[in-house]
Amino acid sequence: MSMHKPLAALAIALALGAGPVRAENTGLGKPVSEADIKAWDIAILPDGSNLPPGSGTPAQGAALYTQQCLGCHGEDGKGGLGGGPLAGGAPLTNGIETPKTIGNYYPYATTIFDYIRRGMPFQAPRSLTDEQVYALTAYILSLNKLIGANDVIDAKTLPQVKMPNRDNFILPYPDRI
């Protein structure tokens, strides 16, 4: 049997009023409210748009790093059993095999906050408070010597951190954007 007949039958059924299946017609799911959407709309832009209130310091982040991150990312963010290095690394101009770290690859400091907030710790993503994410971000930036030990990171200061690779960042697949 040709594949065209079943496709034609489906097209006729839809045209004659079968219509789309909706959650309210099936008893499955529930309507999504604006509050539901807002809880998941956590994208942080390079300029800091959508950063939440809160702040953190490298010292606060160091204690949290020991509890939450050390097992995967190792001592001082040098890489561990489950996660790659977060700090150090030669400049990327040393060749394509150079390990990519926050200090030599990321173009925007806000990306660090966004990634930690969405995906860390690995075993419990989105479990950290905004204050904890700011503190971890501050600690990682200080490991990379991008901020001082006494600096405070918040919605105003984080976008101002100049990342070493900002002006050299090349998107891996620019034709897919």
Buried (B, 14 or more C-beta within 10 A) or exposed (E): EEEEEEEEEEEEEEEEEEEEEEEEEEEEEEEEEEEEEEEEEBEBEBEBEEBBEBBBBBEBBBEBBEEBBBBBBBEBBBBBEEBBBBBBBEEBEEEEEBEBBBBBBBBBBBBBBBBBBEEBBEEEEEEBEBBBBBBBBBBBBBBBEBBEEEBBBBBEBBBEBEBBBEEEEEEEEEEEE
